Amino acid sequence: MANWKNNNNNPEKDLSSIGAMFETNKIKKMYDISELYPTKIIKLLGINSERYSVKLADPEKFTVSEILRLAYILNIDPNLIINVIQAETEKKIISKIGMNKAKHTK
């Protein structure tokens, strides 16, 4: 459970189960939650379903605000979501940095 100071949010059981999956490291990629109550999550996040799908497939596109809102909705520590995103995108980030270094060392 997260330590949100002003959380009057008691997630419903279905959303609590997603939070528990993050807390027990069962979510390895953000797309793992794509089929888990997407309509409810989309509505609470305030984004449309197409954008949600794009962000789940390419999680570095999530904004900090969206990560914080998702963590609040699921009543979990935002770092749990960030850890999944970091692990999932690390190779891509390293590759981009390598390409940028190569451009600037010529």
C-alpha positions in Angstrom: 0.0 0.0 0.0 1.1 3.5 -0.7 1.4 6.2 1.9 -0.7 8.9 0.2 -1.4 11.7 2.7 -4.8 12.7 1.4 -6.1 9.4 0.0 -9.7 9.0 0.6 -9.5 6.5 -2.3 -10.3 3.0 -1.3 -9.8 1.2 -4.6 -12.4 -1.3 -5.6 -11.4 -4.9 -5.3 -10.6 -5.2 -9.0 -8.3 -2.3 -8.9 -6.8 -3.5 -5.6 -5.9 -6.7 -7.3 -3.9 -4.8 -9.9 -2.1 -2.9 -7.2 -1.3 -6.2 -5.5 0.2 -7.5 -8.7 2.5 -4.5 -8.8 3.4 -5.0 -5.1 4.3 -8.7 -5.7 6.3 -8.0 -8.8 3.9 -10.0 -11.1 3.7 -7.1 -13.5 6.8 -7.3 -15.7 5.6 -5.0 -18.5 3.1 -2.3 -18.4 1.1 -4.1 -21.2 0.5 -6.9 -18.7 -2.3 -4.8 -17.3 -3.9 -4.0 -20.7 -6.8 -6.4 -20.2 -7.3 -5.7 -16.5 -10.3 -3.3 -16.2 -9.1 -0.9 -18.9 -12.4 1.0 -19.1 -12.3 1.8 -15.4 -8.7 2.8 -15.5 -9.0 4.9 -18.6 -12.0 6.7 -17.1 -10.2 7.4 -13.8 -6.9 8.4 -15.6 -8.8 10.8 -17.9 -7.2 9.6 -21.2 -8.8 7.8 -24.1 -8.4 4.1 -24.8 -6.1 4.6 -27.8 -3.7 6.7 -25.9 -3.8 4.2 -23.0 -2.9 1.3 -25.3 -0.1 3.3 -26.9 1.3 4.1 -23.5 1.1 0.6 -22.3 2.9 -0.6 -25.4 5.5 2.2 -25.1 5.5 3.1 -21.4 8.1 5.8 -21.6 5.3 7.9 -23.1 3.5 8.0 -19.8 3.8 11.4 -18.2 4.8 11.7 -14.6 1.3 13.0 -13.8 -0.3 9.9 -15.4 2.1 7.6 -13.4 1.2 9.4 -10.2 -2.6 9.2 -11.0 -2.3 5.5 -11.8 -0.5 4.9 -8.5 -3.1 6.8 -6.6 -6.0 4.9 -8.4 -4.3 1.6 -7.5 -3.2 2.9 -4.0 0.4 1.9 -4.5 3.8 3.6 -4.4 4.5 5.3 -7.7 8.0 3.8 -7.7 6.5 0.4 -8.3 5.2 1.6 -11.6 8.4 3.5 -12.4 10.4 0.3 -11.7 8.4 -1.7 -14.2 8.8 1.1 -16.8 12.5 1.4 -16.1 13.1 -2.3 -16.5 11.1 -2.4 -19.7 12.7 0.6 -21.4 16.3 0.3 -20.2 17.7 -1.2 -23.4 15.9 1.3 -25.5 17.2 4.2 -23.4 20.8 2.9 -23.5 20.5 2.5 -27.3 19.2 6.1 -27.7 22.0 7.5 -25.5 24.6 5.5 -27.5 23.3 6.9 -30.7 23.4 10.4 -29.3 27.0 10.0 -28.1 28.0 8.7 -31.5 26.5 11.8 -33.2 28.3 14.2 -30.9 31.7 12.5 -31.0 32.1 12.8 -34.8 
